[in-house]
Amino acid sequence: MSAVLPADLLEAEQRTVSALDAVFGGSRRGRWMVTWRFEGLRVMGPALRLARTLLDSSRPLLVAFPDAGAAALAKRDAPDLADSCVDFMQLQRDPAWADRGQLLLLVGAQPSDYETVEAICNLWKEPVVLVNGRLEDAGVGIGSVARSRRRGFLSTWSTAFHLEPLAQGALMLERQKEWELFRCDPDGYRWIQRFEQRPDPEQIDAALSPSADGLRQTLGAVDRLIDDLRG
């Protein structure tokens, strides 16, 4: 059966919850990536909505942000979640957090947070979800450090949900299934191919192979999808 793209960001969030429920059911622990990769998307709002939904399903959790300022902003915007919002350094300074039986959402972690996130995850006894994070540093993309990281900590993460608009289509993965590639045609998005592993740019270009005549219409449709998902 062909996959179907979410109609908007809210549907993508709902499907993310379903994907997380599925992967949590298979393992007490685990490290899972959730990615909504849209230019200009402010991740705090969707991340807080995700946290509320998971709490409503009786999953105790913490929502952790890279710095104290972001955590304070989250507490201001979501006072109902204030007791669940912390920053990375709080977790690293006090290892006792790891023994409280809470799911951990790490929001927006960047390469500069790599060592801190690794230290936290090595102690954490419940599932960890990385929301719109990027731990791999392009600056160390080659050499022994990059190889060591890819074989070590980075290799322990699996993708629970990923949705990414492309120049001529969209790429999606959910529930640890195969990667689904969609082409953006003038009349909407059409599923065209699935891959067992994430396709590289050359594979994507070969599968999409858009016509030059339809390129402007395609780019316009991509812009409309991004606007809808930001909403």
ABEGO torsion letter per residue (X at the ends): XBBBBBABAAAAAAAAAAAAAAAAAABABEBBBBBBBBBGBBAAAAAAAAAAAAAAAGBBBBBBBABAAAAAAAAAABAAAAAABBBAAAAAABAAAAAAGBBBBBBGBBAAAAAAAAAAAAABABBBBBBGBBABBAAAABEAAAAAAAABAAAABBBABBBBBBAAEBBBBBGGBBBBBBBBBAAEBBBABBBABBBBAAAAAAAAGBBAAAAAAAAAAAAAAAAAAAX
